[in-house]
Amino acid sequence: MGSIFKPKMMPLPPVQPAPPPPSSELSQEEKDAIAAEQRAMDRRRKGRKSTILTGPLGVEEEAETESKTLLGS
């Protein structure tokens, strides 16, 4: 009765060693490609810069809080 309720377990496969980490050193071609991509991103970003009317701290001009009303004040 024990073999019906407890099936035999298959042996686990052997553990594979971890692959070596990729080298962090870039070749000159990769460095040139990254630099070209960064220049292209800067060029695209430069075109949108003129449409931004606020700075990192928000609107830099004074707000107009007083205005004339129809009642004459």
PQR file of N, CA, C, O and H, with PARSE charges and radii, in Angstrom:
ATOM      1  N   MET A   1       0.796  -1.182   0.000 -0.4000 1.5000
ATOM      2  CA  MET A   1       0.000   0.000   0.000 -0.0000 2.0000
ATOM      3  C   MET A   1       0.850   1.263   0.000  0.5500 1.7000
ATOM      4  O   MET A   1       0.390   2.297  -0.485 -0.5500 1.4000
ATOM      5  N   GLY A   2       2.049   1.221   0.514 -0.4000 1.5000
ATOM      6  CA  GLY A   2       2.891   2.393   0.598 -0.0000 2.0000
ATOM      7  C   GLY A   2       3.362   2.882  -0.763  0.5500 1.7000
ATOM      8  O   GLY A   2       3.551   4.085  -0.949 -0.5500 1.4000
ATOM      9  H   GLY A   2       2.422   0.381   0.908  0.4000 1.0000
ATOM     10  N   SER A   3       3.555   1.980  -1.717 -0.4000 1.5000
ATOM     11  CA  SER A   3       4.052   2.415  -3.019 -0.0000 2.0000
ATOM     12  C   SER A   3       2.966   3.076  -3.858  0.5500 1.7000
ATOM     13  O   SER A   3       3.288   3.796  -4.803 -0.5500 1.4000
ATOM     14  H   SER A   3       3.402   1.004  -1.566  0.4000 1.0000
ATOM     15  N   ILE A   4       1.724   2.861  -3.555 -0.4000 1.5000
ATOM     16  CA  ILE A   4       0.639   3.487  -4.302 -0.0000 2.0000
ATOM     17  C   ILE A   4       0.507   4.957  -3.911  0.5500 1.7000
ATOM     18  O   ILE A   4       0.279   5.809  -4.769 -0.5500 1.4000
ATOM     19  H   ILE A   4       1.462   2.276  -2.787  0.4000 1.0000
ATOM     20  N   PHE A   5       0.647   5.255  -2.634 -0.4000 1.5000
ATOM     21  CA  PHE A   5       0.446   6.619  -2.156 -0.0000 2.0000
ATOM     22  C   PHE A   5       1.721   7.457  -2.157  0.5500 1.7000
ATOM     23  O   PHE A   5       1.651   8.682  -2.060 -0.5500 1.4000
ATOM     24  H   PHE A   5       0.832   4.563  -1.937  0.4000 1.0000
ATOM     25  N   LYS A   6       2.869   6.825  -2.262 -0.4000 1.5000
ATOM     26  CA  LYS A   6       4.149   7.543  -2.289 -0.0000 2.0000
ATOM     27  C   LYS A   6       4.905   7.145  -3.554  0.5500 1.7000
ATOM     28  O   LYS A   6       5.653   6.167  -3.549 -0.5500 1.4000
ATOM     29  H   LYS A   6       2.926   5.830  -2.341  0.4000 1.0000
ATOM     30  N   PRO A   7       4.715   7.893  -4.628 -0.5600 1.5000
ATOM     31  CA  PRO A   7       5.432   7.533  -5.862  0.2800 2.0000
ATOM     32  C   PRO A   7       6.926   7.828  -5.713  0.5500 1.7000
ATOM     33  O   PRO A   7       7.331   8.688  -4.931 -0.5500 1.4000
ATOM     34  N   LYS A   8       7.719   7.107  -6.468 -0.4000 1.5000
ATOM     35  CA  LYS A   8       9.170   7.302  -6.421 -0.0000 2.0000
ATOM     36  C   LYS A   8       9.509   8.634  -7.089  0.5500 1.7000
ATOM     37  O   LYS A   8       8.957   8.991  -8.130 -0.5500 1.4000
ATOM     38  H   LYS A   8       7.390   6.408  -7.103  0.4000 1.0000
ATOM     39  N   MET A   9      10.426   9.350  -6.461 -0.4000 1.5000
ATOM     40  CA  MET A   9      10.875  10.634  -7.002 -0.0000 2.0000
ATOM     41  C   MET A   9      12.026  10.396  -7.972  0.5500 1.7000
ATOM     42  O   MET A   9      12.902   9.563  -7.737 -0.5500 1.4000
ATOM     43  H   MET A   9      10.875   9.060  -5.616  0.4000 1.0000
ATOM     44  N   MET A  10      12.001  11.139  -9.053 -0.4000 1.5000
ATOM     45  CA  MET A  10      13.091  11.052 -10.015 -0.0000 2.0000
ATOM     46  C   MET A  10      14.269  11.839  -9.455  0.5500 1.7000
ATOM     47  O   MET A  10      14.061  12.848  -8.782 -0.5500 1.4000
ATOM     48  H   MET A  10      11.289  11.815  -9.245  0.4000 1.0000
ATOM     49  N   PRO A  11      15.492  11.408  -9.712 -0.5600 1.5000
ATOM     50  CA  PRO A  11      16.643  12.164  -9.211  0.2800 2.0000
ATOM     51  C   PRO A  11      16.722  13.525  -9.918  0.5500 1.7000
ATOM     52  O   PRO A  11      16.420  13.638 -11.106 -0.5500 1.4000
ATOM     53  N   LEU A  12      17.131  14.541  -9.173 -0.4000 1.5000
ATOM     54  CA  LEU A  12      17.255  15.887  -9.737 -0.0000 2.0000
ATOM     55  C   LEU A  12      18.461  15.960 -10.656  0.5500 1.7000
ATOM     56  O   LEU A  12      19.464  15.287 -10.417 -0.5500 1.4000
ATOM     57  H   LEU A  12      17.377  14.449  -8.208  0.4000 1.0000
ATOM     58  N   PRO A  13      18.375  16.779 -11.720 -0.5600 1.5000
ATOM     59  CA  PRO A  13      19.538  16.915 -12.604  0.2800 2.0000
ATOM     60  C   PRO A  13      20.655  17.647 -11.857  0.5500 1.7000
ATOM     61  O   PRO A  13      20.388  18.388 -10.911 -0.5500 1.4000
ATOM     62  N   PRO A  14      21.904  17.441 -12.281 -0.5600 1.5000
ATOM     63  CA  PRO A  14      23.016  18.126 -11.608  0.2800 2.0000
ATOM     64  C   PRO A  14      22.916  19.646 -11.813  0.5500 1.7000
ATOM     65  O   PRO A  14      22.401  20.113 -12.829 -0.5500 1.4000
ATOM     66  N   VAL A  15      23.409  20.394 -10.845 -0.4000 1.5000
ATOM     67  CA  VAL A  15      23.344  21.853 -10.875 -0.0000 2.0000
ATOM     68  C   VAL A  15      24.415  22.371 -11.826  0.5500 1.7000
ATOM     69  O   VAL A  15      25.580  21.981 -11.747 -0.5500 1.4000
ATOM     70  H   VAL A  15      23.827  20.015 -10.020  0.4000 1.0000
ATOM     71  N   GLN A  16      23.992  23.268 -12.738 -0.4000 1.5000
ATOM     72  CA  GLN A  16      24.923  23.866 -13.693 -0.0000 2.0000
ATOM     73  C   GLN A  16      25.640  25.040 -13.033  0.5500 1.7000
ATOM     74  O   GLN A  16      25.005  25.798 -12.301 -0.5500 1.4000
ATOM     75  H   GLN A  16      23.046  23.585 -12.802  0.4000 1.0000
ATOM     76  N   PRO A  17      26.928  25.215 -13.264 -0.5600 1.5000
ATOM     77  CA  PRO A  17      27.610  26.393 -12.706  0.2800 2.0000
ATOM     78  C   PRO A  17      27.094  27.659 -13.385  0.5500 1.7000
ATOM     79  O   PRO A  17      26.679  27.627 -14.543 -0.5500 1.4000
ATOM     80  N   ALA A  18      27.125  28.771 -12.655 -0.4000 1.5000
ATOM     81  CA  ALA A  18      26.657  30.046 -13.194 -0.0000 2.0000
ATOM     82  C   ALA A  18      27.584  30.512 -14.307  0.5500 1.7000
ATOM     83  O   ALA A  18      28.799  30.334 -14.212 -0.5500 1.4000
ATOM     84  H   ALA A  18      27.463  28.797 -11.714  0.4000 1.0000
ATOM     85  N   PRO A  19      27.024  31.113 -15.375 -0.5600 1.5000
ATOM     86  CA  PRO A  19      27.881  31.608 -16.456  0.2800 2.0000
ATOM     87  C   PRO A  19      28.696  32.798 -15.951  0.5500 1.7000
ATOM     88  O   PRO A  19      28.268  33.497 -15.033 -0.5500 1.4000
ATOM     89  N   PRO A  20      29.853  33.026 -16.537 -0.5600 1.5000
ATOM     90  CA  PRO A  20      30.674  34.162 -16.091  0.2800 2.0000
ATOM     91  C   PRO A  20      29.962  35.473 -16.404  0.5500 1.7000
ATOM     92  O   PRO A  20      29.268  35.564 -17.417 -0.5500 1.4000
ATOM     93  N   PRO A  21      30.119  36.492 -15.556 -0.5600 1.5000
ATOM     94  CA  PRO A  21      29.449  37.778 -15.816  0.2800 2.0000
ATOM     95  C   PRO A  21      30.040  38.434 -17.059  0.5500 1.7000
ATOM     96  O   PRO A  21      31.222  38.257 -17.353 -0.5500 1.4000
ATOM     97  N   PRO A  22      29.225  39.189 -17.789 -0.5600 1.5000
ATOM     98  CA  PRO A  22      29.746  39.865 -18.991  0.2800 2.0000
ATOM     99  C   PRO A  22      30.784  40.915 -18.596  0.5500 1.7000
ATOM    100  O   PRO A  22      30.708  41.522 -17.528 -0.5500 1.4000
ATOM    101  N   SER A  23      31.729  41.106 -19.467 -0.4000 1.5000
ATOM    102  CA  SER A  23      32.771  42.090 -19.171 -0.0000 2.0000
ATOM    103  C   SER A  23      32.193  43.490 -19.243  0.5500 1.7000
ATOM    104  O   SER A  23      31.381  43.796 -20.116 -0.5500 1.4000
ATOM    105  H   SER A  23      31.790  40.614 -20.335  0.4000 1.0000
ATOM    106  N   SER A  24      32.616  44.331 -18.323 -0.4000 1.5000
ATOM    107  CA  SER A  24      32.095  45.693 -18.269 -0.0000 2.0000
ATOM    108  C   SER A  24      32.885  46.634 -19.172  0.5500 1.7000
ATOM    109  O   SER A  24      32.551  47.814 -19.287 -0.5500 1.4000
ATOM    110  H   SER A  24      33.276  44.082 -17.614  0.4000 1.0000
ATOM    111  N   GLU A  25      33.899  46.131 -19.792 -0.4000 1.5000
ATOM    112  CA  GLU A  25      34.729  46.966 -20.653 -0.0000 2.0000
ATOM    113  C   GLU A  25      34.110  47.018 -22.053  0.5500 1.7000
ATOM    114  O   GLU A  25      33.767  45.984 -22.625 -0.5500 1.4000
ATOM    115  H   GLU A  25      34.171  45.173 -19.699  0.4000 1.0000
ATOM    116  N   LEU A  26      33.973  48.210 -22.590 -0.4000 1.5000
ATOM    117  CA  LEU A  26      33.365  48.397 -23.908 -0.0000 2.0000
ATOM    118  C   LEU A  26      34.453  48.591 -24.957  0.5500 1.7000
ATOM    119  O   LEU A  26      35.507  49.165 -24.683 -0.5500 1.4000
ATOM    120  H   LEU A  26      34.252  49.051 -22.125  0.4000 1.0000
ATOM    121  N   SER A  27      34.177  48.101 -26.162 -0.4000 1.5000
ATOM    122  CA  SER A  27      35.116  48.309 -27.252 -0.0000 2.0000
ATOM    123  C   SER A  27      34.948  49.739 -27.776  0.5500 1.7000
ATOM    124  O   SER A  27      33.988  50.430 -27.434 -0.5500 1.4000
ATOM    125  H   SER A  27      33.320  47.634 -26.385  0.4000 1.0000
ATOM    126  N   GLN A  28      35.882  50.161 -28.598 -0.4000 1.5000
ATOM    127  CA  GLN A  28      35.851  51.524 -29.136 -0.0000 2.0000
ATOM    128  C   GLN A  28      34.621  51.725 -30.023  0.5500 1.7000
ATOM    129  O   GLN A  28      34.033  52.807 -30.025 -0.5500 1.4000
ATOM    130  H   GLN A  28      36.661  49.599 -28.876  0.4000 1.0000
ATOM    131  N   GLU A  29      34.225  50.688 -30.779 -0.4000 1.5000
ATOM    132  CA  GLU A  29      33.042  50.805 -31.636 -0.0000 2.0000
ATOM    133  C   GLU A  29      31.782  51.000 -30.797  0.5500 1.7000
ATOM    134  O   GLU A  29      30.909  51.792 -31.153 -0.5500 1.4000
ATOM    135  H   GLU A  29      34.702  49.809 -30.777  0.4000 1.0000
ATOM    136  N   GLU A  30      31.689  50.275 -29.684 -0.4000 1.5000
ATOM    137  CA  GLU A  30      30.522  50.424 -28.811 -0.0000 2.0000
ATOM    138  C   GLU A  30      30.497  51.815 -28.184  0.5500 1.7000
ATOM    139  O   GLU A  30      29.434  52.426 -28.071 -0.5500 1.4000
ATOM    140  H   GLU A  30      32.398  49.631 -29.395  0.4000 1.0000
ATOM    141  N   LYS A  31      31.657  52.316 -27.777 -0.4000 1.5000
ATOM    142  CA  LYS A  31      31.733  53.661 -27.198 -0.0000 2.0000
ATOM    143  C   LYS A  31      31.314  54.711 -28.217  0.5500 1.7000
ATOM    144  O   LYS A  31      30.607  55.661 -27.880 -0.5500 1.4000
ATOM    145  H   LYS A  31      32.520  51.820 -27.869  0.4000 1.0000
ATOM    146  N   ASP A  32      31.753  54.540 -29.480 -0.4000 1.5000
ATOM    147  CA  ASP A  32      31.380  55.481 -30.535 -0.0000 2.0000
ATOM    148  C   ASP A  32      29.869  55.429 -30.800  0.5500 1.7000
ATOM    149  O   ASP A  32      29.244  56.468 -31.013 -0.5500 1.4000
ATOM    150  H   ASP A  32      32.328  53.769 -29.754  0.4000 1.0000
ATOM    151  N   ALA A  33      29.283  54.226 -30.787 -0.4000 1.5000
ATOM    152  CA  ALA A  33      27.853  54.091 -31.027 -0.0000 2.0000
ATOM    153  C   ALA A  33      27.053  54.749 -29.902  0.5500 1.7000
ATOM    154  O   ALA A  33      26.045  55.405 -30.163 -0.5500 1.4000
ATOM    155  H   ALA A  33      29.791  53.383 -30.614  0.4000 1.0000
ATOM    156  N   ILE A  34      27.489  54.581 -28.671 -0.4000 1.5000
ATOM    157  CA  ILE A  34      26.806  55.199 -27.533 -0.0000 2.0000
ATOM    158  C   ILE A  34      26.912  56.713 -27.613  0.5500 1.7000
ATOM    159  O   ILE A  34      25.939  57.418 -27.348 -0.5500 1.4000
ATOM    160  H   ILE A  34      28.308  54.048 -28.459  0.4000 1.0000
ATOM    161  N   ALA A  35      28.094  57.224 -27.980 -0.4000 1.5000
ATOM    162  CA  ALA A  35      28.282  58.666 -28.092 -0.0000 2.0000
ATOM    163  C   ALA A  35      27.409  59.243 -29.212  0.5500 1.7000
ATOM    164  O   ALA A  35      26.840  60.323 -29.051 -0.5500 1.4000
ATOM    165  H   ALA A  35      28.885  56.651 -28.195  0.4000 1.0000
ATOM    166  N   ALA A  36      27.299  58.545 -30.331 -0.4000 1.5000
ATOM    167  CA  ALA A  36      26.464  59.016 -31.440 -0.0000 2.0000
ATOM    168  C   ALA A  36      24.990  59.024 -31.036  0.5500 1.7000
ATOM    169  O   ALA A  36      24.255  59.952 -31.374 -0.5500 1.4000
ATOM    170  H   ALA A  36      27.762  57.668 -30.461  0.4000 1.0000
ATOM    171  N   GLU A  37      24.567  58.005 -30.323 -0.4000 1.5000
ATOM    172  CA  GLU A  37      23.182  57.955 -29.871 -0.0000 2.0000
ATOM    173  C   GLU A  37      22.894  59.082 -28.876  0.5500 1.7000
ATOM    174  O   GLU A  37      21.812  59.669 -28.903 -0.5500 1.4000
ATOM    175  H   GLU A  37      25.163  57.251 -30.048  0.4000 1.0000
ATOM    176  N   GLN A  38      23.841  59.382 -28.013 -0.4000 1.5000
ATOM    177  CA  GLN A  38      23.667  60.468 -27.045 -0.0000 2.0000
ATOM    178  C   GLN A  38      23.586  61.819 -27.756  0.5500 1.7000
ATOM    179  O   GLN A  38      22.782  62.669 -27.373 -0.5500 1.4000
ATOM    180  H   GLN A  38      24.719  58.905 -27.991  0.4000 1.0000
ATOM    181  N   ARG A  39      24.408  62.025 -28.787 -0.4000 1.5000
ATOM    182  CA  ARG A  39      24.351  63.278 -29.552 -0.0000 2.0000
ATOM    183  C   ARG A  39      23.005  63.413 -30.256  0.5500 1.7000
ATOM    184  O   ARG A  39      22.437  64.504 -30.304 -0.5500 1.4000
ATOM    185  H   ARG A  39      25.061  61.335 -29.098  0.4000 1.0000
ATOM    186  N   ALA A  40      22.488  62.304 -30.805 -0.4000 1.5000
ATOM    187  CA  ALA A  40      21.194  62.348 -31.478 -0.0000 2.0000
ATOM    188  C   ALA A  40      20.077  62.670 -30.482  0.5500 1.7000
ATOM    189  O   ALA A  40      19.160  63.424 -30.807 -0.5500 1.4000
ATOM    190  H   ALA A  40      22.949  61.417 -30.765  0.4000 1.0000
ATOM    191  N   MET A  41      20.146  62.113 -29.287 -0.4000 1.5000
ATOM    192  CA  MET A  41      19.144  62.414 -28.269 -0.0000 2.0000
ATOM    193  C   MET A  41      19.224  63.880 -27.861  0.5500 1.7000
ATOM    194  O   MET A  41      18.193  64.527 -27.681 -0.5500 1.4000
ATOM    195  H   MET A  41      20.892  61.501 -29.022  0.4000 1.0000
ATOM    196  N   ASP A  42      20.438  64.411 -27.711 -0.4000 1.5000
ATOM    197  CA  ASP A  42      20.590  65.821 -27.353 -0.0000 2.0000
ATOM    198  C   ASP A  42      20.044  66.726 -28.451  0.5500 1.7000
ATOM    199  O   ASP A  42      19.436  67.756 -28.160 -0.5500 1.4000
ATOM    200  H   ASP A  42      21.275  63.884 -27.857  0.4000 1.0000
ATOM    201  N   ARG A  43      20.257  66.348 -29.710 -0.4000 1.5000
ATOM    202  CA  ARG A  43      19.773  67.143 -30.838 -0.0000 2.0000
ATOM    203  C   ARG A  43      18.241  67.173 -30.857  0.5500 1.7000
ATOM    204  O   ARG A  43      17.643  68.221 -31.102 -0.5500 1.4000
ATOM    205  H   ARG A  43      20.751  65.511 -29.945  0.4000 1.0000
ATOM    206  N   ARG A  44      17.610  66.026 -30.600 -0.4000 1.5000
ATOM    207  CA  ARG A  44      16.140  65.981 -30.572 -0.0000 2.0000
ATOM    208  C   ARG A  44      15.597  66.768 -29.385  0.5500 1.7000
ATOM    209  O   ARG A  44      14.571  67.437 -29.506 -0.5500 1.4000
ATOM    210  H   ARG A  44      18.096  65.175 -30.401  0.4000 1.0000
ATOM    211  N   ARG A  45      16.260  66.698 -28.257 -0.4000 1.5000
ATOM    212  CA  ARG A  45      15.816  67.396 -27.062 -0.0000 2.0000
ATOM    213  C   ARG A  45      15.975  68.905 -27.236  0.5500 1.7000
ATOM    214  O   ARG A  45      15.175  69.676 -26.706 -0.5500 1.4000
ATOM    215  H   ARG A  45      17.094  66.154 -28.159  0.4000 1.0000
ATOM    216  N   LYS A  46      16.986  69.324 -27.963 -0.4000 1.5000
ATOM    217  CA  LYS A  46      17.246  70.745 -28.169 -0.0000 2.0000
ATOM    218  C   LYS A  46      16.087  71.398 -28.918  0.5500 1.7000
ATOM    219  O   LYS A  46      15.781  72.562 -28.656 -0.5500 1.4000
ATOM    220  H   LYS A  46      17.636  68.698 -28.393  0.4000 1.0000
ATOM    221  N   GLY A  47      15.436  70.696 -29.835 -0.4000 1.5000
ATOM    222  CA  GLY A  47      14.328  71.247 -30.597 -0.0000 2.0000
ATOM    223  C   GLY A  47      13.109  71.528 -29.737  0.5500 1.7000
ATOM    224  O   GLY A  47      12.335  72.433 -30.048 -0.5500 1.4000
ATOM    225  H   GLY A  47      15.684  69.751 -30.047  0.4000 1.0000
ATOM    226  N   ARG A  48      12.921  70.781 -28.672 -0.4000 1.5000
ATOM    227  CA  ARG A  48      11.765  70.972 -27.807 -0.0000 2.0000
ATOM    228  C   ARG A  48      12.030  71.991 -26.714  0.5500 1.7000
ATOM    229  O   ARG A  48      11.094  72.444 -26.053 -0.5500 1.4000
ATOM    230  H   ARG A  48      13.550  70.045 -28.419  0.4000 1.0000
ATOM    231  N   LYS A  49      13.271  72.355 -26.514 -0.4000 1.5000
ATOM    232  CA  LYS A  49      13.629  73.226 -25.403 -0.0000 2.0000
ATOM    233  C   LYS A  49      12.981  74.603 -25.525  0.5500 1.7000
ATOM    234  O   LYS A  49      12.679  75.228 -24.509 -0.5500 1.4000
ATOM    235  H   LYS A  49      14.031  71.987 -27.050  0.4000 1.0000
ATOM    236  N   SER A  50      12.765  75.081 -26.733 -0.4000 1.5000
ATOM    237  CA  SER A  50      12.187  76.407 -26.907 -0.0000 2.0000
ATOM    238  C   SER A  50      10.709  76.446 -26.544  0.5500 1.7000
ATOM    239  O   SER A  50      10.161  77.528 -26.332 -0.5500 1.4000
ATOM    240  H   SER A  50      13.011  74.573 -27.558  0.4000 1.0000
ATOM    241  N   THR A  51      10.053  75.297 -26.468 -0.4000 1.5000
ATOM    242  CA  THR A  51       8.628  75.286 -26.149 -0.0000 2.0000
ATOM    243  C   THR A  51       8.369  75.263 -24.652  0.5500 1.7000
ATOM    244  O   THR A  51       7.237  75.483 -24.223 -0.5500 1.4000
ATOM    245  H   THR A  51      10.498  74.418 -26.640  0.4000 1.0000
ATOM    246  N   ILE A  52       9.381  75.005 -23.857 -0.4000 1.5000
ATOM    247  CA  ILE A  52       9.204  74.951 -22.409 -0.0000 2.0000
ATOM    248  C   ILE A  52       9.276  76.367 -21.865  0.5500 1.7000
ATOM    249  O   ILE A  52      10.288  77.046 -22.039 -0.5500 1.4000
ATOM    250  H   ILE A  52      10.301  74.826 -24.205  0.4000 1.0000
ATOM    251  N   LEU A  53       8.214  76.823 -21.207 -0.4000 1.5000
ATOM    252  CA  LEU A  53       8.138  78.190 -20.736 -0.0000 2.0000
ATOM    253  C   LEU A  53       8.409  78.325 -19.242  0.5500 1.7000
ATOM    254  O   LEU A  53       8.413  79.439 -18.719 -0.5500 1.4000
ATOM    255  H   LEU A  53       7.392  76.271 -21.065  0.4000 1.0000
ATOM    256  N   THR A  54       8.630  77.235 -18.559 -0.4000 1.5000
ATOM    257  CA  THR A  54       8.903  77.295 -17.131 -0.0000 2.0000
ATOM    258  C   THR A  54      10.273  76.722 -16.837  0.5500 1.7000
ATOM    259  O   THR A  54      10.838  75.984 -17.644 -0.5500 1.4000
ATOM    260  H   THR A  54       8.626  76.329 -18.984  0.4000 1.0000
ATOM    261  N   GLY A  55      10.799  77.066 -15.682 -0.4000 1.5000
ATOM    262  CA  GLY A  55      12.064  76.524 -15.236 -0.0000 2.0000
ATOM    263  C   GLY A  55      11.831  75.374 -14.278  0.5500 1.7000
ATOM    264  O   GLY A  55      10.692  74.952 -14.080 -0.5500 1.4000
ATOM    265  H   GLY A  55      10.341  77.665 -15.026  0.4000 1.0000
ATOM    266  N   PRO A  56      12.889  74.864 -13.685 -0.5600 1.5000
ATOM    267  CA  PRO A  56      12.725  73.757 -12.743  0.2800 2.0000
ATOM    268  C   PRO A  56      11.982  74.165 -11.482  0.5500 1.7000
ATOM    269  O   PRO A  56      11.492  73.301 -10.755 -0.5500 1.4000
ATOM    270  N   LEU A  57      11.886  75.471 -11.200 -0.4000 1.5000
ATOM    271  CA  LEU A  57      11.181  75.951 -10.017 -0.0000 2.0000
ATOM    272  C   LEU A  57       9.775  76.431 -10.341  0.5500 1.7000
ATOM    273  O   LEU A  57       9.094  76.963  -9.465 -0.5500 1.4000
ATOM    274  H   LEU A  57      12.284  76.173 -11.791  0.4000 1.0000
ATOM    275  N   GLY A  58       9.328  76.257 -11.572 -0.4000 1.5000
ATOM    276  CA  GLY A  58       7.991  76.675 -11.972 -0.0000 2.0000
ATOM    277  C   GLY A  58       8.046  77.961 -12.781  0.5500 1.7000
ATOM    278  O   GLY A  58       9.086  78.305 -13.342 -0.5500 1.4000
ATOM    279  H   GLY A  58       9.881  75.824 -12.284  0.4000 1.0000
ATOM    280  N   VAL A  59       6.931  78.664 -12.838 -0.4000 1.5000
ATOM    281  CA  VAL A  59       6.853  79.909 -13.589 -0.0000 2.0000
ATOM    282  C   VAL A  59       7.725  80.957 -12.890  0.5500 1.7000
ATOM    283  O   VAL A  59       7.645  81.129 -11.674 -0.5500 1.4000
ATOM    284  H   VAL A  59       6.086  78.384 -12.382  0.4000 1.0000
ATOM    285  N   GLU A  60       8.553  81.649 -13.665 -0.4000 1.5000
ATOM    286  CA  GLU A  60       9.507  82.586 -13.083 -0.0000 2.0000
ATOM    287  C   GLU A  60       9.016  84.029 -13.119  0.5500 1.7000
ATOM    288  O   GLU A  60       9.675  84.914 -12.574 -0.5500 1.4000
ATOM    289  H   GLU A  60       8.618  81.509 -14.653  0.4000 1.0000
ATOM    290  N   GLU A  61       7.872  84.281 -13.751 -0.4000 1.5000
ATOM    291  CA  GLU A  61       7.343  85.637 -13.828 -0.0000 2.0000
ATOM    292  C   GLU A  61       6.344  85.880 -12.719  0.5500 1.7000
ATOM    293  O   GLU A  61       5.794  84.941 -12.144 -0.5500 1.4000
ATOM    294  H   GLU A  61       7.337  83.561 -14.194  0.4000 1.0000
ATOM    295  N   GLU A  62       6.113  87.147 -12.424 -0.4000 1.5000
ATOM    296  CA  GLU A  62       5.120  87.506 -11.410 -0.0000 2.0000
ATOM    297  C   GLU A  62       3.720  87.263 -11.973  0.5500 1.7000
ATOM    298  O   GLU A  62       3.457  87.528 -13.146 -0.5500 1.4000
ATOM    299  H   GLU A  62       6.560  87.910 -12.891  0.4000 1.0000
ATOM    300  N   ALA A  63       2.848  86.767 -11.144 -0.4000 1.5000
ATOM    301  CA  ALA A  63       1.477  86.516 -11.572 -0.0000 2.0000
ATOM    302  C   ALA A  63       0.671  87.806 -11.478  0.5500 1.7000
ATOM    303  O   ALA A  63       0.841  88.584 -10.539 -0.5500 1.4000
ATOM    304  H   ALA A  63       3.062  86.552 -10.191  0.4000 1.0000
ATOM    305  N   GLU A  64      -0.200  88.028 -12.447 -0.4000 1.5000
ATOM    306  CA  GLU A  64      -1.059  89.195 -12.428 -0.0000 2.0000
ATOM    307  C   GLU A  64      -2.280  88.883 -11.576  0.5500 1.7000
ATOM    308  O   GLU A  64      -3.162  88.135 -11.996 -0.5500 1.4000
ATOM    309  H   GLU A  64      -0.338  87.396 -13.209  0.4000 1.0000
ATOM    310  N   THR A  65      -2.327  89.451 -10.390 -0.4000 1.5000
ATOM    311  CA  THR A  65      -3.409  89.131  -9.459 -0.0000 2.0000
ATOM    312  C   THR A  65      -4.525  90.155  -9.451  0.5500 1.7000
ATOM    313  O   THR A  65      -5.649  89.848  -9.051 -0.5500 1.4000
ATOM    314  H   THR A  65      -1.610  90.059 -10.049  0.4000 1.0000
ATOM    315  N   GLU A  66      -4.225  91.383  -9.894 -0.4000 1.5000
ATOM    316  CA  GLU A  66      -5.254  92.420  -9.926 -0.0000 2.0000
ATOM    317  C   GLU A  66      -5.651  92.686 -11.371  0.5500 1.7000
ATOM    318  O   GLU A  66      -4.801  92.838 -12.247 -0.5500 1.4000
ATOM    319  H   GLU A  66      -3.313  91.633 -10.218  0.4000 1.0000
ATOM    320  N   SER A  67      -6.936  92.737 -11.599 -0.4000 1.5000
ATOM    321  CA  SER A  67      -7.417  93.058 -12.942 -0.0000 2.0000
ATOM    322  C   SER A  67      -8.655  93.924 -12.831  0.5500 1.7000
ATOM    323  O   SER A  67      -9.354  93.894 -11.818 -0.5500 1.4000
ATOM    324  H   SER A  67      -7.627  92.613 -10.887  0.4000 1.0000
ATOM    325  N   LYS A  68      -8.922  94.686 -13.859 -0.4000 1.5000
ATOM    326  CA  LYS A  68     -10.075  95.552 -13.886 -0.0000 2.0000
ATOM    327  C   LYS A  68     -11.349  94.708 -13.999  0.5500 1.7000
ATOM    328  O   LYS A  68     -11.372  93.669 -14.659 -0.5500 1.4000
ATOM    329  H   LYS A  68      -8.354  94.710 -14.682  0.4000 1.0000
ATOM    330  N   THR A  69     -12.385  95.175 -13.351 -0.4000 1.5000
ATOM    331  CA  THR A  69     -13.657  94.473 -13.448 -0.0000 2.0000
ATOM    332  C   THR A  69     -14.652  95.335 -14.206  0.5500 1.7000
ATOM    333  O   THR A  69     -14.356  96.487 -14.522 -0.5500 1.4000
ATOM    334  H   THR A  69     -12.367  96.019 -12.815  0.4000 1.0000
ATOM    335  N   LEU A  70     -15.777  94.818 -14.490 -0.4000 1.5000
ATOM    336  CA  LEU A  70     -16.793  95.563 -15.195 -0.0000 2.0000
ATOM    337  C   LEU A  70     -17.451  96.655 -14.317  0.5500 1.7000
ATOM    338  O   LEU A  70     -18.125  97.545 -14.836 -0.5500 1.4000
ATOM    339  H   LEU A  70     -16.017  93.882 -14.233  0.4000 1.0000
ATOM    340  N   LEU A  71     -17.254  96.579 -13.016 -0.4000 1.5000
ATOM    341  CA  LEU A  71     -17.875  97.557 -12.104 -0.0000 2.0000
ATOM    342  C   LEU A  71     -17.042  98.798 -11.935  0.5500 1.7000
ATOM    343  O   LEU A  71     -17.463  99.707 -11.220 -0.5500 1.4000
ATOM    344  H   LEU A  71     -16.707  95.856 -12.594  0.4000 1.0000
ATOM    345  N   GLY A  72     -15.873  98.887 -12.558 -0.4000 1.5000
ATOM    346  CA  GLY A  72     -15.096 100.108 -12.550 -0.0000 2.0000
ATOM    347  C   GLY A  72     -14.038 100.206 -11.470  0.5500 1.7000
ATOM    348  O   GLY A  72     -13.450 101.277 -11.325 -0.5500 1.4000
ATOM    349  H   GLY A  72     -15.531  98.149 -13.139  0.4000 1.0000
ATOM    350  N   SER A  73     -13.763  99.199 -10.725 -0.4000 1.5000
ATOM    351  CA  SER A  73     -12.737  99.343  -9.700 -0.0000 2.0000
ATOM    352  C   SER A  73     -11.366  98.987 -10.188  0.5500 1.7000
ATOM    353  O   SER A  73     -10.402  99.062  -9.426 -0.5500 1.4000
ATOM    354  H   SER A  73     -14.241  98.329 -10.842  0.4000 1.0000
TER
END
